Amino acid sequence: MSDDVWKRDEVESPCVNICVVHPAERICTGCLRSIEEIGAWGRMSPEERRAVMAELPSRAGRLKKRRGGRAARLGGAE
C-alpha cells in the first residue's frame, strides 16, 4: 500500500456542531454563517468559501447585543 494520502484542496467548513439560528440576525450562533451560506457551502467555489470565512469574524458582534435578558422578562426588577 502507498503512504500517500489523498487530500482535497478545499476550504474547511467553519461548522462547530452548534447549529442554532439566531432568530433576529438569521445566522448560526456556532459558525456565524447564514442559512443560505450553510446550504450552498458544498456548491461554493474555494474563492467563495474564502470570502465567507473572511467575513465571519465581523459577524460575532451581532450576536453579543442583548435586549434585556432575565431582568427585562421580570419587569426590570433586580
C-alpha positions in Angstrom: 0.0 0.0 0.0 1.1 3.5 -0.6 1.7 6.0 2.2 0.2 8.8 0.0 -2.9 10.3 1.5 -5.4 11.8 -0.9 -6.1 15.4 0.2 -8.6 17.8 -1.3 -7.6 21.5 -1.8 -10.7 22.9 -0.2 -11.6 25.5 2.4 -12.7 23.6 5.5 -16.2 24.3 6.9 -16.4 26.6 9.9 -19.1 24.3 11.4 -18.6 23.6 15.1 -21.7 21.4 15.5 -23.6 24.1 17.4 -26.4 24.6 15.0 -28.8 27.2 16.4 -30.0 30.0 14.2 -30.3 33.4 15.9 -33.9 34.5 15.4 -33.2 38.2 14.7 -29.9 38.0 12.9 -30.6 34.8 11.0 -27.1 33.5 11.3 -25.9 30.3 13.1 -24.7 31.0 16.6 -22.0 28.4 16.1 -20.4 29.1 12.8 -21.8 32.6 12.1 -22.9 31.6 8.6 -26.3 32.5 7.2 -28.8 29.7 6.4 -28.2 30.4 2.7 -24.4 30.1 3.1 -24.7 26.8 5.0 -27.0 25.4 2.3 -24.8 26.5 -0.5 -21.4 25.6 1.1 -21.0 22.3 -0.8 -21.5 24.1 -4.1 -19.4 27.1 -3.4 -16.0 27.6 -5.1 -12.9 27.8 -2.9 -12.9 31.6 -3.6 -16.5 32.0 -2.4 -15.8 29.9 0.7 -12.7 32.1 1.5 -14.8 35.2 1.1 -17.4 33.9 3.6 -14.6 32.7 6.0 -13.0 36.2 5.9 -16.3 37.9 6.8 -17.3 35.6 9.7 -15.2 37.3 12.5 -17.0 40.6 11.8 -20.4 38.9 12.4 -19.7 37.8 16.0 -20.6 41.2 17.5 -24.1 40.9 16.0 -24.8 38.1 18.5 -23.5 39.8 21.6 -26.1 42.5 21.7 -28.6 41.7 24.4 -32.0 43.3 24.8 -32.7 42.9 28.5 -32.4 39.2 29.3 -33.9 38.0 32.6 -34.3 41.4 34.1 -36.4 42.6 31.2 -38.6 39.5 31.4 -39.2 40.1 35.1 -40.2 43.7 34.5 -36.9 45.3 35.2 -36.6 44.2 38.9 -33.1 43.4 40.1 
